[in-house]
Amino acid sequence: MKIDVRSLFKSYSGPDGETIHALRDCSLEIENGNYTAVVGRSGCGKTTLLKLIAGLEKPDSGSTEFFAENSSGFPGIPKMGFMFQDPRLLPWLTVEQNLALAFPYPRSKTEKKSVQNEIQRVLAMTGLEDRAASLPRELSGGMAQRAALARCLCRKPNILLLDEPLCSLDAFTRLRLREELERLWRQLKLTVILVTHDIEEAVFFGDKVFLMNQGKLDEEVPIPLSRPRDYRGAEFQELCRKIEDLLLC
């Protein structure tokens, strides 16, 4: 699914009645199957951009259009998964029951069986098959985020939106989940947009990285590195330094 974002503007009223310009004339094109990262400081408008693309909020002006692969330029209907900074699992439900919320309520035995099979498939895909009966409080931080990802995948999305999903994890778990997210992107051939303030994370994932500052997309940096990427490699670190210098200008 290709995404075409055109001249998005979004503003809010501040606590003292002042106007806060969250987004200012943001435009970007994302090709089908690309992994795109948007990087910038906290409060620069990254999450607002993601919410507008998802349709969770409406822009003051501008538009977002979606085009299916081989659609000859005709708009498509996106199926999105949105992964937040925290897992947002309902604490009184098991992992399996949280995933079931992603489906319409099944009415027949056939529908119930189909939902059950799909949940088991996604649990296996994310390495959680032995945690189906666990409550969220019984999960580690990494497992909880994998459960949130599994819930997104139950919708069989063609677009996955990631709002700093690894920011609250310890360094070891973060590195492991990076590899998991990239593996699933390759396997499912999704179009992915990641917003993050972590430059290394943006370079690890992105086919290209957009730099955001004070509500504007200032620059696009292509990432010509082969995959899988070694974050300790010289070329990788040089790209991180380049992006850091551009953000600090």
QUIBEL-V493134 format. One line per field, one symbol per residue. ss: DSSP state (H for helix, E for strand, - for the rest). phi: phi as a letter, one per 20 degrees, with the letter a starting at -180 (. if undefined). Layout:
ss->???
phi->???
//
This chain:
ss->-EEEEEEEEEEEE-----EEEEEEEEEEEE----EEEEE------HHHHHHHHH------EEEEEEE-------E----EEEE----------EHHHHHH--------HHHHHHHHHHHHHHHHH---HHH---EHHH--HHHHHHHHHHHHH-----EEEEE-------HHHHHHHHHHHHHHHHHH--EEEEEE--HHHHHHH--EEEEEE--EEEEEEE-----------HHHHHHHHHHHHHHH-
phi->.eccdclfcbcceffdnfedefcclecbdcfgnfddddcrffneoffggfffffnfcdffbnbccccffmelnefddfdddcdefdfleffedfgfffffffdfffddfffffffgfffffffffdmdfedgeeegfedffffffffffgffffflfdccdddlfdfeefgffffffgffffffgffeleeccddbdeffffffeffbceedblnceebddfdeefdfedfefffffffffffgfffef
//
